[in-house]
């Protein structure tokens, strides 16, 4: 089923054709001059060039043709040929009733896809920090949007669980606890079921080991050796690796759960590593692998490149696999297990060259089908309120948990005093997540921004808590109406401009959703949520809904409230934001 605006675009296209003209694409845009109309068609300029006629003359023909149908409340021409359209109240009333019966009208999809998403990228044995925030927030919201639009989406946390950081942790554990059986090659018994280290231990061990390795070459060499040994499957080290994985993964899941970030697949670099031998054998048979100074590479440059694209390093001169090889093997595994139509990667922009090499190698070797799309979506950085990278007071990198706590302190100040105990703590946490997520999704994906916990926890302005407060108030109004046994089944009357403005704001949702999924950014959705919520709050302040004596008017206002409430709940859920019962 088409959306309201799509149906109007189809109608307008048919009338243009009836006038003897052809327009490749008919797009209605929200009018920049509402006094002239609700929406505007700007395509006449292009048609005038195509047909060699004055644009005003073409616009006049189209408008006169449409006026015969009495389809719009008003249709007029501005400037050299801009066609302004004002929809009839009857059409808008029907649209609100359609949404009242099915709030999902704007989300229907005739061509669903299977999409595999790679976001998160947490490193095992290391704390999630503010650098992981945007991939978690943007990735989760895009996954939820994709699912809402009818696609099947599979998200992978893609843990960093197979490189030298793990080797460094193992070396330091060995130095501290040399008698553990994991380091005894002659040990034949069962390894302990309990991990020798806690997550708190790991949070201290890795920074210490990393710092020491930079100063002590022999320590670094020991880390290289132990990394190679566990990657080759040395029994004791693999048992220790499993302990580290489980302890760390449990804590990583805990933080992601706080952010309402979910994954269908909890795999990592190690899972792709299992497929390297199989994939390498296949690639060699494709005759695209070459020798280069003792290493094996795949040349991925193309004739029309405007920048340098180095070969993909498949096998290093020491026989080990590169980071590019591991990611290529992950694509091999994903095509084998899930055969997605598209694979999306979300990391910061510094990974652009890496993914360009990997994607070209996957396409050149036919690891992916010709129809499979591999796409990399980078994002800008989040900085502190001062515009500098977010740091702790002692100058260290701030963890995600510390950022959540910072926002929670500010949000707790906004909660009603009669909300106490566990409920108060839970509401403060929900508000802090809303504050962080909404602030993170307001800017276009590639834009850097500054996060100010005081500003973004405010109950006024463009903030997550403002949206939650307003949405809770809508729900409370509907609840009071139900308790008072007030019936509301049908939208009947557009009473004034406030009512109409809200409905007009709703009309463009389908195009907002389409644009958001196409450009892989949530900023248009966040803007829509703020705009329609702000309009509703003006409406609420000017209408005494529960005491209105005109029952048709009261019923219409309650239906409009219900539609906006359901619209907000659906879009907030897409952004990964929960709505508490009260605040």
N, C-alpha and C positions, 0 to 999 in steps of 0.2 A: 504494500500500500504506500502511495506517495504521501509526502508531507504536504501541509497546506501550501507552502510557498512553491514546492515542486509542481503541484497541480496548477497553481496560478501561472507559473512559467510555461507549462505545457499549453495552457489556454492562450496566453499571449503569443506564443510561437505560432499557433494555428491561425490567429487573427492576422499576424504579419504575413503569413503565407497566403491568406485569403486576399490580402492587398496586392499580391503579386511579387512579394519580396521573400528573400530567404536569409535567415540568420543562423549561422552555425551553432551558436549557443546563446540562449536567452537567459539572462541572469537578472533577477530582481534584487536590488540592494536596499538596505534600510536607508530612508531618506535623510540626507544631511540637513534638510530644511523641512521639518515636520509641518510647518504651516502650509506647505504646498501639497503634502501627501504623506502616506505611511511609508511607501516604498517607491523606488525610482528605477526606470529602465534607461540605461545609458548607451545602448548598442546602436542607436540610430547613426551616430558619427561614422562608425565602421561601415554601415550599410550605404551611407551617402558616397563614400569613396568607391565602394564596389559598383554602385549603379550610376555614379556620376550625376547625382541629383542633390539639390539643396536639402540638408538634413531637416530643416523646419518643415519643408513640404512633405517629406516622407512621414515625419512624426504626425503631421496634421491628418494625413490619409489614415494612418493606423488608429489614431484617437477617434476619428469620425466613425470608423468601422466598428470599434468597440462600443461606442455610445449607443449604437442601435440595439445592442444586447441588454443594455441597462444592467451590466454585470457589476459595475463598481459604484460606490457612492459618489465618487468624483474622479475624473481623469483629465489632466491638463498638461500643457507644454510649458517648460521654462527654458530660458536662454535659447541657444541655437537648435535645440531638439531633444532636450531631456524630458522624458515622459513620466509624470508624477501620478501615482495611483493611491486613492483612498478606498480601502475596502468597506463594504457595507456592514452595518451592524449585524445583519442576519447571518452573514458568512462568519463573522467573528464569534457570534453566539454559538453557531453550530460547531466551530472548532473547539471551543471550551468544553462543550458537551461531549465531543469525541474524546478529548483528553481525559475528561472525568471518567469516561467508561474504560479508557485504556491509556494510561500514562506512557506506555511504551511505543506509541505510534511513531515517534521520531527515531526509533532505534532499529526498525525492521531492516533486514538484510537479505537480498536475493542471491548473493554470491559469497557465502561464508568460506573462510580459509582456515587452514591449520597453520598457526604461527608459533615458532619457538623463540623464546626470549631469554637472553643472557644478561642478567643485571645482578647487582649485589657486589660480587667480587671480593667478599670478605677473606682475609688471610687467616688461616688456622694458627692458633697460639698467639695471636695479636689482637689487641682491643679494636673494636669498631670505632672509628673516629669520624669527625665531621666531614672528611673527604669521601665517606661512604654514603652520606645523606642523600645527595641528589640522584644517584643511580637507584637507590632504594625507593625514593618518592616518585620520581618520574617513571621508572620502570613499572612500579606497582600500579600507578594510575593509568598508564598506557595499557597494561594488561587488563585491568578492570574495564576500561573503555572498549578495548577490542572485544572482550567477552560480551559486554552490553550490546555491542553492535552485531552480535551473532556469530562471531568467530570462535574457534577452539584454540585457546592459547595455553602453551606449556612454558612455565618459567623455571629457569635453572639458577640456583644461587651461585654456581661456578666458583667454588671455594679454591683459594690458593693453598693447596695442601701437599705439594709435591716438590717444592724447590729447596734452595739452600736455607731459607729461614727455618724449616723443620730440622735440617741438619744442625744448625746452630743451637737450637733448643736441645737436641739430643746430646750434643757435645757437652753442653753445660750441665745437663742432668747427669751425664757420665762423670764429670769432674766432681760433682757434689755427692753423688751416690754410686761410687765405682763398684760396689759389691752387688748391685742389682743384676739379676740373671740375664737381662736383655743384652748385656755387653759381654757375656761369656759365651764364646763360640762353641764350647764343649758342653754347654748345658743341655740336658735331655729331658728334664721334667716339664710339668705344665707351668706356664707363666701365670703370675698372679692375676686374679679377676679384677682386682681394684687397681685404679691408676696410681702410680707412685707420686703424681703431682696433681694439684688442684688447679682450677682456672686462675685463682689468685696467684699461685706459683708461676704459671705461664706468663701472666701479665708482667711479672717482675723479671723472669728468666730471659725472655727474648730481648728486651732493650739492653740488658746487661751483656748478653752474649754478642749482640750485634755491635755494641760499642767496643767490646774487647777485641773482636775479630779485626776491627779497623786498625788497632794498635799492635796486634800480635799476629804476625804472619803464620807462625806455627799453629796457632789456634785456628786461624782461617783454613789452613791446609787440612787440619783434622776435621773441620766441618765439611770441606769438599769431599773428603774420603768417606765420611759417615753418610753423607747425602747419596753418594754413588752406591754405597752398600745397601741402604734401605730401598733405593729405587730398583736395585737388582734383585730384591726379594729376600735379603738376609733375614732369617726366621726371627731372631730375637728383636732386631730393630723394627721389623714389621709389627710385632706384637706391641712394642712401645708406641709405634706410629698410630695404631688403632686406639690406644688409650688417649693419646694426645688429641686425636680426631674427635672422639666421643665427648671428652671433657670440654674442648673448645667449641664444638658444634652446638652443644647444649646451651652455652652462654650466648653464642651468636644468635641462635633461634630466640632466646629470651629477649634480646634487644630488638631484633626484627619484629617480634610479636608486639612489643610496645609501640612500634611504628606502624602496626597493621600491615606489615610487609610479609607477603606469603610466597612460597615457592612450591611448585608441584614436584620438582626434582631437586634433590640435594646432592648434586655431583660436584666434581672438582677436576683439577688438572690430572689427578691420578686416574680418573675414569677414561679420559682421552688417551692417556699413556698406554693403557692396555691394548689399544688398537694401532699403535705406531708400527709395529712389525708387519702386521697385515696390510696396513695402508702403504707403507714404504715399498713392500713387494709389488703392490699394484702400480704405484707410481713409476717404479723402475721399468715395468713392462710397458708403460706408456711412452717410454723413450724421451722423457722430458727432463730427466735428472742428469746433471752434468758435474764433472769434477772441477773443483776450484781450490787450489792450494791445500789439498788434502781433505777438504770438506766436500759434501755433496749438496748441490744447490739446484733450485728451479728458477730459470730466468723468466721474470714476469713483466719486464718492461714492454711497452708498446710503441709503435712508430710515432703516434701523435701525442705522446706524453709531453707535458710542458714543465715537468719537474723530474728530478732524479728518483727512479724507483729501483733500489738495489734488489738483487736476486733473493729469493726466499731461502734461508739457510735451513736445509732439511736435516742434515747430519753434520755435526761439528767435526773438526779435524781429530778430536780425541774420541770420536765415536758416539758421543752423547747427543740427545735430541735437543733442539732449540725450543724457545717459547713459541715461535711460529709453528713449529712442527706439532706441538701439543695442541694448539688451537685448531690446526688443520685436522688433527685426529679427532677432535671433538665434533667437528662438522661431519666427518666420516661416520662417527657413532650416531649422531643425530639423524642423519639421512637414513641410516640403516634401521634405527629403532622407531623413529617417528615420521619420517618422510614428510617434513613440513613444506608448505608452499613458500614460506618466508622464514628467515632467521634474522632476528634483530639483536644488535649488541648496543648496550648503553654503558659507556665509560667516558672519562674526560677526554678532551680534544687531543691530548698528547699521544694517544694511541692510534691516531688517524693513519699514519704510514704503515704501522703494523697490520691493521685490518685490510688496508689496500693490498698489501702483499699476499696475505692469507686468502682473501676473496679471489684474487686473480689466479692464484695457484689452484684453488678449488674449482674454478670455472674452466681453466685451461686443461686440467686433468679429468674433467667431467665427474668429479666426486659429487657435484650437485647437478641436477637436471638443468636443461636450458631454461626451463620455466621457473626455477627456484630463485627467489630474490634473496641476496645477502645484503644486509644494510647495517651501517654503523651510524649511530646517532650520538654525537658528542654533546656535552653540556658545559655551561659556564661554571664559575666557582662561587661558593658562598663565602663571604667575608664577615668580619665583625662589624659592629656599628661604626667603627672608625675607618672602615674601608680596608683594613689590613687582615691577613689570614687569622682565622679564629684560633686563639691560643688560651691556655690556662694562665693563671696569675703568675706562675713561675716560668712562663714562656714555652711550655710544652704544647704538643698538639692536643686539642680538646677531644675527649671521647664523646661518642654519641650520647652515652648515658649522662655524662656531665652536662651536655647541652640541653637534654630533656629536663634535667633537674633545675637548670637555670631558668628555663621557661616555666617550669612548674611553680617555682617560687613566686613569679610574677602573676601567673594565672590564679593561684590560690587566693590572692588579694581581691579578686573580682567576684568570688563566690559568696552567695548569701550566708549570713552568719548562722542561720538555723540549720544549715547543712553541716553536719559534724561527723567526727570519727572516720570510719572506713569509707563511707560514702563521700565525704569531703576530699579525702585523699584520691579516690578513684576519679571524681569529677575534675580535680586539679590536673591529674595525669591526662585525662581525655582532652581537656582544654589546651594543655601544653602541646600535645601531638597535633591538634587542630591548628594551633598558632604556627608551629614549625612547618607543617605540611603546606598550609595555605600560602604562607610567605614564600616557601620554596617553589611553589608552582605558579605564583603570580607573574614573574618575568618570563619572557620567551626563553625557551630551553637553552639557547646559546649565550644568553645574557648573564653577566656577573651581577651579583647583588649583595647588599649589606643586610645582615640580620640583626635587628635590635629587639631583644626580648621584651623590653618595656613597650615599645611601639606596637609590636605584632601581637601582644596579649591584650591590647585595649578592647573595650567593648564598643567603641565607636570607630568608624572608619573601615578601611578595607582589610579586615582581619578575620581569621578563623573563628575566634570567640564571638565576634559580632554576628557572623552567620549562624552560629549555634544558638546564641541568645534569641535571635529573631525566629529561627525555625522552631525552637521550643515554644515560643509564644504562639505561633500558628497552631501547633499541636494542642496547646492548652485551650485555645479558643474553640477548636473543634470538639475537644473533650467536654467543655462546659456546655456546648450546644447539644451534644448527645445526652448529657445528664439532665438538661432542661427539656429533653424530648422534642427538640426543634427539628423538624424534618427538612432535609435539603437533598433533592434528587435531580434537579434540572436548573441549568443557568438560563435565565429568562430576559434580563434587562441589563443593558449597558447604560448606567445611570449618568456618568459624567466622564470628563477627560481622564481622571485618575484611573478609573476602571479600564478605560480603553488603552491607556498607555501600558498597563501591565500586560494586557492581551497582545498588543503589538510586540512587546519585548519577547513574549513566548514564541512568536511566529518564526523567528530566525534560528531556533535551537538546532534543527536538523543540519543547516549549513555550518553551524558552529561545531557540531560533533564531527561532521565530515572534514572540515578544515583541520580540526585538532588531530584526528587520526592520520590525515595526510602529511602534516608537517611534524607530527610526533611531539607536540607541545600542548600543555594544558592551560596556557594563559588566557585563551578565549573563553574557556569554560569558567575559570575563576572570575573573569570580568563579567560574564553573563550572570553568575550567581550573585555577585555583589550588586549589579545593576537591578536585577529583578527583586532582590530582597530589599533594597533601598526604596524602590517604587512601592513595594507592598507595605513597608513601614509607614510611608506617607499616606497610603490608602487607609491603613489601620488607624492612624492618628486622626483621620478626618471622617471616619465612619463609626457610629455606635452600633456595631453589628448585632450584638445580643439583645439590645433593647429597641431595635428598629421595628416600628409598627407595621410598615408595609411588608407583608409576608413574601411577596414575589421578589422584592428588593433584598430582603434578608436572606432568602434562599439563594439568590444569585451571588451575594457576597460570600456566603459560606462555601458554595461550590468553587468560587474563585480562590478562596483561602485553601481549600482542599487540594486543588490542582497545583498551586504554587508550593504548598507543603510537600506534596509527593514529588514534584519536580526537584525541589531542594534536596530531599532525602536521597533521591536517585543520584544526583550529581555529586553530593557530598560523599556518598558511598564510592563513586568512581574515583574520587580524589583520595580515598582511603581514610576518610574522616568520620568518626562515630559521633552520634548525637546523644548526650546524656538525657535522662528523664527530666532533670532540672538542674539549674545552676545559679 
